[in-house]
Amino acid sequence: MSTSTLDFRLLVTDNDFTPEVESQLADLLDGAINGTASAQVTADGIDKLCPRNEDAESFLWSLWTLLADTSKRIPLDDPRLQHLVEILKALNAKQTGSVEIWGSQHELWADMPLFGAVMREEWNASPEFDNKPDQATKIAQWLSINSFAARLLGASVSSWTNFAIWELRDGLEERLSTDEARDTHLITASEWITQAGQVLYDETKNSIELDSQDKQALSPGSLIEGTKSGLNEERWSFWKQRLEELSADASAEAKKRAEKALEVIKNLEA
């Protein structure tokens, strides 16, 4: 993906904003991501744009979709990805009232209403490794949005350990069809450990009891059948083992990231 300036005038038009909001939101994000505006100033501006009435649902859905799309357009190690995370951290800390979404009241920014639902839709776009012309772009976007989600979990902006488990399951608990699939999943798995390892490890040690729905959703993959669902020490140990095994034959880039993740695991377990 290109490291060129992101055109937020174009990005905002793909979402359901009014023309006035489009213009203001484009300026805010352009200043923060492409420029030097602070995350706090940007968060303040977004907060002022968000309706506190029945229009909140549409605005928030469009906002989260825009920010997720933005994350996919920023290369994995580009510092602008962390700038985007800082905006969300600043938003998450604001206490500016509540909104009604889907018949329930939610704290506007503390709860980040609808953000998880938007991200669940993004998880339907994982690469298929089918060698189609757009495969390289899809893989790059998948790496970036996983890093974005992992950073938000690590910063306690979100609590979506489910996304981490799904990606770690796909990458480490299932057989992988191609070398490219192995390298892609090794990088994303490593990113979850590197960016959110402390959160995942803490929950692993706590071994939270799951209800039947979560047990099914967070069940282990075929290579580790019989292990409990969710986060637990047996699963954590298996992930560490698989990171070591897969990195042996991985590309230089995937191997480097796996080694970094293994170092994080070593420090967490010390």
C-alpha positions in Angstrom: 0.0 0.0 0.0 1.1 3.5 -0.6 2.4 5.7 2.1 1.1 8.8 0.4 -1.3 11.3 1.9 -4.8 10.0 2.5 -7.6 11.9 0.7 -10.2 12.3 3.4 -12.4 14.4 1.1 -12.8 11.2 -0.9 -13.0 8.8 2.0 -15.8 10.6 3.8 -18.1 10.6 0.8 -18.3 6.8 0.9 -20.3 7.1 4.1 -23.7 8.4 5.1 -22.7 11.9 6.4 -24.4 15.3 5.5 -22.2 17.5 3.2 -21.5 19.8 6.2 -20.3 17.0 8.4 -18.3 15.5 5.5 -16.3 18.7 5.1 -15.7 19.2 8.8 -14.8 15.5 9.4 -12.4 15.5 6.4 -10.6 18.5 7.8 -10.3 17.0 11.3 -8.9 13.7 10.1 -6.7 15.2 7.5 -5.2 17.4 10.2 -4.6 14.6 12.6 -3.5 11.8 10.2 -1.8 13.7 7.5 -0.8 16.7 9.5 0.2 17.6 13.1 -3.1 18.3 14.8 -3.4 16.7 18.2 -5.6 13.6 18.9 -7.4 15.6 21.6 -8.4 18.4 19.3 -9.6 15.9 16.7 -11.6 14.0 19.3 -13.2 17.2 20.5 -14.2 18.1 17.0 -15.7 14.6 16.3 -17.6 14.8 19.6 -19.2 18.1 18.6 -20.3 16.6 15.3 -22.0 13.6 16.8 -25.8 14.0 17.2 -27.4 13.2 20.5 -30.8 12.2 19.0 -32.1 9.5 16.6 -29.4 10.5 14.1 -26.7 9.2 16.4 -26.9 5.7 15.1 -26.3 6.6 11.5 -23.5 9.0 12.4 -21.7 6.4 14.6 -22.0 3.6 12.1 -20.6 5.8 9.4 -17.8 7.2 11.7 -16.6 3.7 12.7 -16.7 2.5 9.1 -14.7 5.5 8.0 -12.1 4.9 10.8 -11.8 1.2 10.0 -11.4 1.9 6.3 -8.8 4.5 7.1 -6.8 2.0 9.2 -6.8 -0.5 6.2 -5.2 2.2 4.0 -2.2 2.8 6.4 0.7 0.4 6.1 1.4 -1.8 9.1 4.4 0.1 10.5 3.3 3.6 9.4 3.2 5.8 12.5 -0.1 7.2 11.2 -1.8 4.0 12.4 -0.9 4.8 16.0 -2.1 8.4 15.4 -5.5 6.9 14.5 -5.5 4.9 17.7 -4.6 8.0 19.7 -7.7 9.7 18.4 -9.9 6.8 19.5 -8.2 6.8 22.9 -9.0 10.5 23.3 -12.6 9.9 22.2 -13.0 7.0 24.6 -11.9 9.1 27.6 -14.5 11.8 26.9 -17.6 12.0 29.1 -20.2 13.9 27.1 -23.5 12.1 27.6 -25.3 9.1 26.3 -27.2 8.1 23.2 -29.9 5.5 22.5 -28.8 2.8 20.0 -31.0 -0.2 19.1 -33.4 0.6 22.0 -30.7 0.8 24.7 -28.8 3.7 26.3 -25.1 3.8 25.9 -22.4 6.1 27.1 -21.4 7.9 23.9 -17.7 7.3 23.9 -16.9 5.1 26.9 -19.1 2.4 25.4 -18.1 3.1 21.7 -21.6 2.0 20.6 -21.7 0.1 17.3 -17.9 0.0 16.9 -17.8 -3.7 17.6 -20.6 -4.4 15.2 -18.8 -2.5 12.4 -15.5 -4.4 13.2 -17.4 -7.7 13.0 -18.4 -6.9 9.5 -14.7 -6.1 8.7 -13.8 -9.6 9.9 -15.8 -11.1 7.0 -13.2 -9.7 4.6 -10.3 -11.9 5.6 -8.0 -12.9 2.7 -8.9 -16.1 0.8 -5.4 -16.6 -0.7 -7.0 -17.3 -4.1 -4.3 -15.6 -6.2 -6.8 -13.1 -7.6 -5.3 -9.8 -8.8 -6.4 -7.9 -5.6 -4.9 -10.5 -3.2 -1.9 -8.4 -2.3 -4.1 -5.4 -1.4 -6.5 -7.5 0.6 -3.6 -9.1 2.6 -2.0 -5.6 3.3 -5.4 -4.3 4.5 -5.9 -7.4 6.7 -2.5 -6.9 8.3 -3.3 -3.2 9.0 -6.8 -3.7 10.4 -5.6 -6.4 12.7 -2.8 -4.2 14.0 -5.4 -1.4 14.5 -7.7 -3.7 16.4 -4.9 -5.1 18.5 -3.6 -1.7 19.4 -7.1 -0.7 20.6 -7.3 -3.8 22.7 -3.9 -3.2 24.1 -4.8 0.4 25.0 -8.0 -0.7 26.7 -10.1 1.3 24.2 -11.9 -1.9 23.3 -12.5 -5.2 24.9 -12.8 -7.4 21.8 -10.6 -10.3 22.7 -12.9 -12.3 20.4 -11.2 -10.8 17.3 -7.8 -11.8 18.8 -9.0 -15.4 19.4 -10.5 -15.7 15.9 -7.3 -14.6 14.2 -5.0 -16.6 16.5 -7.3 -19.6 15.9 -7.2 -19.2 12.1 -3.4 -18.6 12.0 -2.1 -21.0 14.7 -4.8 -23.6 15.3 -5.7 -24.6 11.7 -3.7 -26.0 8.9 -2.7 -23.3 6.4 -3.0 -23.9 2.6 -0.1 -21.9 1.3 3.1 -20.2 2.3 1.5 -16.8 1.8 -1.4 -17.8 4.2 1.2 -19.0 6.8 3.2 -15.7 6.6 0.1 -13.5 6.6 -1.4 -15.3 9.7 1.9 -15.4 11.4 2.3 -11.7 11.1 -1.3 -11.0 12.3 -1.0 -13.4 15.2 2.3 -11.9 16.2 0.8 -8.4 16.0 -2.0 -9.4 18.4 0.6 -10.7 20.9 2.9 -7.8 20.4 0.3 -5.1 20.7 -2.2 -6.7 23.2 -0.2 -9.5 24.8 -0.6 -8.1 28.3 -4.4 -8.0 28.0 -4.6 -11.5 26.5 -2.2 -12.9 29.0 -4.1 -11.4 32.0 -7.4 -12.9 30.7 -5.6 -16.2 30.1 -4.5 -16.3 33.8 -8.1 -15.4 34.9 -9.7 -18.1 32.7 -13.1 -16.5 32.6 -16.1 -18.9 32.5 -18.0 -18.5 29.2 -21.7 -18.9 28.4 -22.7 -21.5 25.8 -22.8 -18.9 23.0 -19.3 -17.7 23.7 -18.0 -21.2 24.1 -19.1 -22.0 20.6 -17.9 -18.7 19.1 -14.5 -18.9 20.8 -13.9 -22.6 20.4 -10.5 -24.0 19.5 -9.3 -24.9 16.0 -8.8 -28.4 14.6 -5.2 -28.7 15.7 -6.0 -28.2 19.4 -9.4 -29.9 19.7 -10.4 -30.7 23.3 -9.0 -27.5 24.7 -11.5 -25.2 26.5 -12.9 -22.3 24.6 -11.8 -18.8 25.2 -8.5 -17.8 26.7 -6.7 -20.3 28.9 -3.2 -21.4 29.7 -3.3 -24.5 27.5 -4.3 -22.5 24.5 -1.6 -19.8 25.3 1.1 -22.5 25.4 -0.1 -23.9 22.1 0.1 -20.5 20.5 3.7 -20.1 21.7 4.6 -23.5 20.3 3.0 -22.8 17.0 4.7 -19.4 16.7 8.0 -21.2 17.1 7.1 -23.9 14.6 5.7 -21.8 11.9 8.5 -19.2 12.0 11.1 -21.8 11.2 10.0 -21.8 7.5 8.5 -18.4 7.3 9.6 -15.4 5.3 12.2 -13.1 6.8 9.5 -10.5 7.7 7.1 -13.0 9.3 10.0 -14.6 11.2 11.1 -11.3 12.5 7.6 -10.4 13.8 7.1 -13.9 15.3 10.4 -13.5 17.2 9.3 -10.2 18.6 6.0 -11.8 19.7 7.9 -14.7 21.4 10.0 -12.1 23.2 6.8 -10.4 24.5 5.5 -13.8 25.7 8.8 -14.6 27.4 8.6 -11.2 29.3 5.0 -11.8 30.2 5.7 -15.2 31.6 8.8 -14.2 33.5 
